[in-house]
């Protein structure tokens, strides 16, 4: 390993060690109240002021000598956005690194400003976010100076993973390997958590023939692995809530170890293994929760930290088949909020 990549690897380890230390001290960044915020979020002052013409914004990044541009899709009341802005980008080292390599522009998924996309088509912020299938906030799109989408990073990720994502694009690793492979190599050096998968009596038992589930319920496949702190948090906290348990009883649940060769027949009838399926799906976070309809079609996936409020709403969206009416979870959530506000007036 040359000195350049050795220094990058050390920085990754420092971020991971910091996460370990914070957990040991009871300051777990993955545990927070994810109900909508009462006070609107402020964006960092170093975000680029933009008229949301994406070609112009990318041109500005190129002129500034950056490696590309990041589009931040967020909401003013989003607690996951707060965790990203204050926890990850609140770290001076990460903020400095981001500013050195990227320009960042912000799109409010509920906003009304005009967005001009790379093809010159005009949208509102809200309709553009829906067009780009932004189910969850925050979501980051990383573009190279040539306009190539190098990485899509949905949801809130731990600090060490976020730093790795920045370096994956800034150092052009996307030209040589997937983010999944890049991240797995780095994480294999040091991980923490339980030595076994978390057990839950609601999970279906093998054999996993997911193409022939006969009870006409949606399917949730939870892709996990051992020594996965985020998995432990999900099971030890979020999945233990009575409201969530009640929702989970309305769907089929399967747990797969992404590092095992457990035989699986996927919802669309393909014979594979848990590890191979996770690779084919290019999953970049554990736990990743994938939801499928009764015809075996993927509805949505959660590849990020997930807490009670969001998961409970997602389960409602799935179990009530709201995905048939609303193209994204975010669309449904906004309509639900508008109806609630209208009824309270």
C-alpha positions in Angstrom: 0.0 0.0 0.0 1.6 3.3 -1.1 1.9 6.3 1.3 -1.1 8.1 -0.2 -3.5 5.3 0.2 -2.0 4.4 3.6 -2.8 7.9 4.9 -6.4 7.6 3.5 -6.8 4.2 5.2 -5.5 5.6 8.5 -8.0 8.4 8.3 -10.8 5.8 7.8 -9.6 3.9 10.9 -9.5 7.1 12.9 -13.1 7.8 12.1 -14.0 4.2 13.0 -12.1 4.3 16.2 -13.9 7.6 17.1 -17.2 5.8 16.5 -16.1 3.0 18.8 -15.0 5.4 21.5 -18.3 7.3 21.3 -20.3 4.1 21.7 -18.2 3.1 24.7 -18.9 6.5 26.2 -22.6 6.2 25.6 -22.6 8.8 22.7 -23.9 6.6 19.9 -24.5 8.6 16.8 -26.9 6.0 15.5 -29.3 6.5 18.3 -31.4 9.7 18.0 -35.1 10.7 18.0 -36.2 10.7 14.4 -39.5 12.5 14.8 -39.8 15.6 12.6 -37.8 18.5 14.0 -39.7 21.5 15.6 -37.1 24.0 14.4 -36.0 24.3 10.8 -32.5 23.3 9.9 -29.9 25.7 8.7 -27.6 24.6 5.9 -23.8 25.1 6.3 -22.6 28.5 5.2 -20.1 26.9 2.9 -22.8 25.2 0.7 -22.8 26.9 -2.7 -25.5 29.5 -3.3 -27.2 28.1 -6.5 -29.9 29.0 -9.0 -30.3 25.3 -9.4 -29.2 25.1 -13.0 -27.3 21.9 -12.6 -25.0 22.4 -15.7 -24.0 25.8 -14.4 -23.4 24.5 -10.9 -21.2 21.7 -12.2 -19.4 24.2 -14.4 -18.7 26.3 -11.3 -17.3 23.3 -9.5 -15.0 22.5 -12.5 -13.8 26.1 -12.7 -13.1 26.0 -8.9 -10.7 23.0 -9.5 -13.0 20.5 -7.7 -13.4 16.8 -8.4 -17.1 17.2 -8.8 -20.4 18.4 -7.3 -22.6 16.9 -4.6 -26.4 17.5 -4.8 -27.9 17.3 -1.3 -31.6 16.4 -1.2 -33.0 17.3 2.2 -35.9 18.6 4.3 -35.9 21.4 6.8 -37.5 19.2 9.5 -35.5 16.0 8.8 -33.7 14.6 11.8 -31.5 12.4 9.6 -30.4 15.5 7.7 -29.6 17.0 11.1 -27.4 14.0 11.9 -25.6 14.4 8.6 -25.2 18.2 8.8 -24.2 18.4 12.4 -22.6 15.0 13.0 -20.7 14.3 9.8 -20.3 17.7 8.1 -20.1 19.2 11.6 -16.7 17.5 11.9 -14.2 20.2 10.8 -11.9 17.6 9.1 -14.8 16.2 7.0 -16.1 19.6 6.2 -12.7 20.8 5.1 -12.1 17.7 2.9 -15.6 18.1 1.3 -14.9 21.8 0.5 -11.5 20.9 -1.0 -12.9 18.4 -3.4 -16.6 19.3 -4.1 -19.1 22.1 -4.4 -22.3 21.2 -2.6 -25.7 22.5 -3.6 -29.0 21.9 -1.8 -32.4 20.8 -3.1 -35.4 20.9 -0.7 -37.6 17.9 -1.5 -40.6 19.9 -0.6 -39.4 23.1 -2.2 -40.8 25.2 -5.0 -37.7 26.7 -6.6 -37.0 25.9 -10.2 -34.5 23.2 -11.0 -33.0 23.0 -14.5 -31.6 19.5 -14.9 -28.7 18.4 -17.0 -30.9 18.1 -20.1 -32.3 21.6 -19.7 -35.7 20.4 -18.5 -37.3 22.5 -15.7 -38.8 21.2 -12.6 -39.8 22.4 -9.1 -37.5 21.0 -6.4 -40.4 18.8 -5.2 -41.2 17.3 -8.6 -37.5 16.9 -9.4 -36.9 15.0 -6.2 -39.9 12.8 -7.0 -38.6 12.2 -10.6 -35.3 11.1 -9.2 -37.0 8.6 -6.8 -35.9 10.3 -3.6 -37.6 8.1 -1.0 -35.5 9.3 1.9 -33.7 12.4 3.1 -30.9 13.1 3.1 -29.8 11.7 -0.2 -26.6 12.7 -1.8 -25.8 12.5 -5.5 -22.1 12.7 -6.4 -21.3 14.0 -9.9 -17.9 14.1 -11.6 -16.7 17.1 -13.6 -17.9 15.2 -16.7 -21.4 15.0 -15.4 -21.2 11.3 -14.5 -23.2 10.1 -11.5 -20.4 8.4 -9.6 -22.4 7.6 -6.4 -25.8 7.8 -4.9 -25.8 7.8 -1.1 -29.3 7.5 0.4 -30.0 8.2 4.1 -27.7 8.9 7.0 -24.5 6.9 7.3 -22.0 6.6 10.2 -19.1 9.1 10.0 -16.5 6.6 8.8 -18.7 5.4 6.0 -19.5 9.0 5.0 -15.8 9.8 4.9 -15.2 6.7 2.8 -17.9 7.8 0.3 -16.2 11.2 -0.1 -12.9 9.6 -0.8 -14.4 7.0 -3.1 -15.4 9.8 -5.5 -12.7 12.3 -4.9 -10.0 9.7 -5.5 -11.8 8.3 -8.6 -12.2 4.8 -7.1 -15.5 4.6 -9.0 -13.5 4.1 -12.2 -12.1 0.8 -10.8 -14.6 -0.7 -8.4 -18.0 -0.5 -6.9 -18.6 1.5 -3.7 -19.7 -1.8 -2.1 -16.3 -3.4 -2.8 -14.4 -0.3 -1.8 -16.3 0.0 1.5 -16.1 -3.7 2.3 -12.3 -3.8 2.0 -12.0 -0.9 4.4 -14.6 -2.2 6.9 -13.0 -5.7 7.0 -10.0 -4.1 8.8 -12.1 -3.3 11.9 -15.7 -3.9 12.8 -17.6 -4.2 16.0 -20.8 -5.7 17.3 -22.3 -9.1 18.1 -20.6 -12.3 16.9 -24.0 -13.7 15.8 -26.9 -12.4 13.8 -29.7 -10.9 16.0 -32.5 -13.4 16.4 -36.2 -12.5 16.0 -39.1 -15.0 16.1 -40.9 -13.2 13.3 -38.3 -14.1 10.7 -39.3 -17.0 8.4 -37.1 -20.0 8.6 -35.3 -21.7 5.7 -35.5 -23.0 3.1 -35.9 -19.5 1.6 -38.1 -19.9 -1.4 -39.2 -16.3 -1.7 -41.0 -16.9 -5.0 -43.7 -19.0 -3.4 -44.9 -17.3 -0.3 -48.6 -18.1 -0.2 -50.2 -15.7 2.3 -50.4 -12.7 0.0 -48.4 -10.4 2.1 -45.6 -8.0 1.2 -42.1 -9.3 1.9 -39.3 -7.6 3.9 -35.8 -9.0 3.4 -33.3 -7.8 6.0 -29.7 -8.1 4.8 -27.3 -8.2 7.8 -24.0 -9.6 8.9 -22.2 -10.3 12.2 -20.2 -7.6 14.0 -22.6 -5.0 12.6 -23.3 -2.3 15.2 -26.1 -0.7 13.1 -27.8 -4.1 13.0 -27.5 -4.5 16.7 -29.1 -1.0 17.2 -32.0 -1.9 14.9 -32.8 -5.1 16.7 -32.1 -3.9 20.3 -34.1 -0.7 19.9 -36.2 0.0 16.9 -37.6 -3.5 16.2 -38.6 -3.9 19.9 -41.1 -1.0 19.8 -44.7 -2.3 20.1 -46.0 -0.2 17.2 -43.3 -1.6 14.9 -44.0 -5.2 16.1 -47.7 -4.7 15.3 -46.8 -3.5 11.8 -44.3 -6.3 11.1 -47.0 -8.9 11.8 -48.7 -7.8 8.6 -45.8 -8.8 6.3 -43.4 -11.6 5.7 -39.9 -11.2 7.1 -36.7 -12.9 6.2 -33.2 -12.3 7.6 -30.1 -13.1 5.4 -26.5 -13.0 6.2 -24.7 -11.2 3.4 -21.5 -13.1 4.1 -23.0 -16.6 3.9 -23.8 -19.0 1.0 -27.3 -19.7 2.3 -29.4 -20.9 -0.7 -32.1 -18.5 -1.7 -34.8 -18.4 -4.4 -35.4 -14.7 -4.9 -38.9 -13.2 -5.3 -38.5 -13.2 -9.1 -37.5 -16.9 -9.1 -33.7 -16.8 -9.4 -31.7 -19.4 -7.6 -28.8 -17.9 -5.8 -27.2 -17.5 -2.3 -27.5 -14.7 0.3 -24.0 -13.4 -0.5 -24.4 -13.5 -4.2 -27.8 -11.8 -4.0 -26.4 -9.0 -1.8 -23.6 -8.6 -4.4 -26.1 -8.5 -7.3 -28.2 -5.9 -5.4 -25.0 -3.8 -4.8 -25.9 -3.2 -1.2 -23.7 -0.8 0.6 -25.0 -0.8 4.2 -26.0 -3.3 6.8 -28.8 -3.6 7.7 -30.4 -3.1 4.3 -34.1 -3.5 4.4 -35.7 -4.4 1.0 -39.4 -4.5 0.5 -41.1 -6.6 -2.2 -44.8 -6.7 -3.3 -46.7 -9.9 -3.7 -45.6 -10.2 -7.3 -41.9 -10.2 -6.3 -41.3 -6.6 -7.5 -39.0 -4.4 -5.3 -41.0 -1.5 -3.8 -38.2 0.3 -2.0 -35.1 -0.3 0.0 -33.6 1.3 3.1 -29.8 1.4 3.0 -29.0 3.6 5.9 -29.5 4.1 9.6 -33.2 3.6 10.4 -35.0 4.7 13.5 -38.5 4.2 14.9 -40.5 7.1 13.3 -39.2 6.5 9.8 -39.5 2.7 9.9 -43.0 2.8 11.4 -44.1 5.1 8.5 -42.4 2.9 5.9 -44.2 -0.1 7.2 -47.6 1.7 7.0 -46.7 2.8 3.4 -46.0 -0.9 2.6 -48.8 -2.7 4.5 -51.5 -0.3 3.3 -50.1 -0.5 -0.3 -49.8 3.2 -0.6 -46.9 2.6 -3.1 -49.6 1.9 -5.7 -50.8 5.5 -5.4 -47.7 7.4 -4.5 -44.5 6.9 -6.6 -42.2 7.5 -3.6 -42.4 7.2 0.1 -41.6 10.9 0.3 -44.6 11.8 -1.8 -46.9 9.8 0.5 -45.4 11.3 3.6 -45.9 14.9 2.4 -49.5 14.2 1.4 -50.1 12.6 4.8 -48.6 15.7 6.5 -50.7 18.1 4.3 -53.9 16.2 5.2 -53.1 16.3 8.9 -52.4 20.1 8.7 -55.6 20.6 6.8 -57.7 18.7 9.4 -56.2 20.6 12.3 -57.1 24.1 10.8 
